[in-house]
Amino acid sequence: MSSSTGSSQLHGKRFPVLDKGYVILLEHLGSDARVVDAARVSTGTKTGVDAERDRNLIFFLMENKHGTPFEHVVFQFAIKCPLFVARQWMRHRIASYNERSARYRVFEEEFYVPNPADVPPIFDEADLKEYEALLKQEHDVYQRLVQKAQPFKEHRQRAREVFRALLGTAYYTEFYWTVNFRSLMNFMELRTGSGAQWEIRQYADAIAGIARQVVPHCYAAYERYVLKQTDAGDLERGMQQ
Ligand SMILES: Cc1cc2nc3c(=O)[nH]c(=O)nc-3n(C[C@H](O)[C@H](O)[C@H](O)COP(=O)(O)OP(=O)(O)OC[C@H]3O[C@@H](n4cnc5c(N)ncnc54)[C@H](O)[C@@H]3O)c2cc1C
């Protein structure tokens, strides 16, 4: 079975997403072979003797929803995305998260501005300029109030934690995300689907591109048995009925 040789070259590589965001794979644990090993521990059968058999086992596990062996592949990502994307992302509970603090760190004036091509054609440049100006104004007030507390050590933290509320959800945040491949499949299935918001889809697509390189056989099996059967767009349309 071919492995993900060279996938560690992905570690630390920054994949730009949206205008200022990114996805970075910090490190990962496991491989296609580890999934097969984990599944075979019950019978004691050796892995690596027959590559075709190993690959077939991955496809069998996926088809028959034997999800636990896929939990032995773990990814750790650093993500930078707008707050509204992070809010959708963190609904995925089967993962570990650590996010930057707005109490201990001052937010930079860094917010998401969509490309004109990514908003409906009824909106023009002037509309986007207005959007941008308002977000900038929010930061001006935030910064002025946070700065006002700067000479007072006992009030600085409180100022940051209260006045962060001024910043819209287009502002960028950063977090660490550690997730196993089973949960990652659920994330990719739901967030690459046509029903997911375009912005989080850009992140999910970047994540899927990385996962494909790290565990190529698991990813191929996921594509065949999970992705081809569902589209979160269908789920969304179903909910609206
Ligand atoms: C297109 C789209 C639109 C959405 N719209 C909305 C919306 O309008 N409002 C809204 O609130 N949310 C919305 N969501 C979020 C959605 O409801 C889920 O919270 C989110 O997708 C995370 O999915 P999950 O629970 O499967 O993932 P995880 O939380 O990572 O859970 C993974 C799996 O673990 C199991 N699991 C986890 N926790 C439990 C539990 N407590 N009990 C039983 N099993 C559990 C389930 O099998 C679950 O699928 C939307 C999501 C999508 C993709």
The ligand as a MOL file (V3000), in Angstrom:
LIG
                    3D

  0  0  0     0  0            999 V3000
M  V30 BEGIN CTAB
M  V30 COUNTS 53 58 0 0 0
M  V30 BEGIN ATOM
M  V30 1 C -25.2350 23.7980 6.0140 0
M  V30 2 C -25.3320 23.8920 7.5000 0
M  V30 3 C -26.2750 24.7170 8.0810 0
M  V30 4 C -26.3760 24.7970 9.4830 0
M  V30 5 N -27.3050 25.6150 10.0550 0
M  V30 6 C -27.4090 25.6840 11.3980 0
M  V30 7 C -28.3850 26.5180 12.0210 0
M  V30 8 O -29.1480 27.2110 11.3540 0
M  V30 9 N -28.4470 26.5730 13.3680 0
M  V30 10 C -27.6110 25.7920 14.1640 0
M  V30 11 O -27.7150 25.8510 15.3930 0
M  V30 12 N -26.6610 25.0050 13.6080 0
M  V30 13 C -26.5420 24.9240 12.2660 0
M  V30 14 N -25.5790 24.1340 11.7090 0
M  V30 15 C -24.6490 23.4230 12.5830 0
M  V30 16 C -25.0310 21.9210 12.7320 0
M  V30 17 O -26.2860 21.7750 13.3540 0
M  V30 18 C -23.9500 21.1880 13.5740 0
M  V30 19 O -23.9010 21.7670 14.8560 0
M  V30 20 C -22.5790 21.2630 12.9600 0
M  V30 21 O -22.6080 20.9950 11.5880 0
M  V30 22 C -21.6720 20.2470 13.6520 0
M  V30 23 O -22.0350 18.9570 13.2250 0
M  V30 24 P -21.9300 17.7070 14.1720 0
M  V30 25 O -22.7820 17.8510 15.3910 0
M  V30 26 O -22.1840 16.5040 13.3200 0
M  V30 27 O -20.3630 17.7150 14.5550 0
M  V30 28 P -19.6560 17.3380 15.9900 0
M  V30 29 O -20.1570 18.2290 17.0280 0
M  V30 30 O -18.1860 17.3470 15.6680 0
M  V30 31 O -20.1750 15.9110 16.2510 0
M  V30 32 C -19.7460 14.8050 15.4510 0
M  V30 33 C -20.6960 13.6570 15.6600 0
M  V30 34 O -20.6070 13.2180 17.0230 0
M  V30 35 C -21.9050 12.8470 17.4790 0
M  V30 36 N -22.2880 13.7460 18.5820 0
M  V30 37 C -21.6170 14.8530 19.0060 0
M  V30 38 N -22.2380 15.3910 20.0690 0
M  V30 39 C -23.3240 14.6400 20.3050 0
M  V30 40 C -24.3680 14.7110 21.2460 0
M  V30 41 N -24.4660 15.6690 22.1470 0
M  V30 42 N -25.3250 13.7510 21.2130 0
M  V30 43 C -25.2680 12.7550 20.2900 0
M  V30 44 N -24.3130 12.6240 19.3550 0
M  V30 45 C -23.3390 13.5620 19.3630 0
M  V30 46 C -22.8540 12.9740 16.2860 0
M  V30 47 O -22.8890 11.7540 15.6120 0
M  V30 48 C -22.1540 14.0070 15.4310 0
M  V30 49 O -22.4990 13.9490 14.0530 0
M  V30 50 C -25.4760 24.0340 10.3190 0
M  V30 51 C -24.5170 23.2180 9.7000 0
M  V30 52 C -24.4260 23.1370 8.3190 0
M  V30 53 C -23.3750 22.2550 7.7020 0
M  V30 END ATOM
M  V30 BEGIN BOND
M  V30 1 1 1 2
M  V30 2 1 2 3
M  V30 3 2 2 52
M  V30 4 2 3 4
M  V30 5 1 4 5
M  V30 6 1 4 50
M  V30 7 2 5 6
M  V30 8 1 6 7
M  V30 9 1 6 13
M  V30 10 2 7 8
M  V30 11 1 7 9
M  V30 12 1 9 10
M  V30 13 2 10 11
M  V30 14 1 10 12
M  V30 15 2 12 13
M  V30 16 1 13 14
M  V30 17 1 14 15
M  V30 18 1 14 50
M  V30 19 1 15 16
M  V30 20 1 16 17
M  V30 21 1 16 18
M  V30 22 1 18 19
M  V30 23 1 18 20
M  V30 24 1 20 21
M  V30 25 1 20 22
M  V30 26 1 22 23
M  V30 27 1 23 24
M  V30 28 2 24 25
M  V30 29 1 24 26
M  V30 30 1 24 27
M  V30 31 1 27 28
M  V30 32 2 28 29
M  V30 33 1 28 30
M  V30 34 1 28 31
M  V30 35 1 31 32
M  V30 36 1 32 33
M  V30 37 1 33 34
M  V30 38 1 33 48
M  V30 39 1 34 35
M  V30 40 1 35 36
M  V30 41 1 35 46
M  V30 42 1 36 37
M  V30 43 1 36 45
M  V30 44 2 37 38
M  V30 45 1 38 39
M  V30 46 1 39 40
M  V30 47 2 39 45
M  V30 48 1 40 41
M  V30 49 2 40 42
M  V30 50 1 42 43
M  V30 51 2 43 44
M  V30 52 1 44 45
M  V30 53 1 46 47
M  V30 54 1 46 48
M  V30 55 1 48 49
M  V30 56 2 50 51
M  V30 57 1 51 52
M  V30 58 1 52 53
M  V30 END BOND
M  V30 END CTAB
M  END
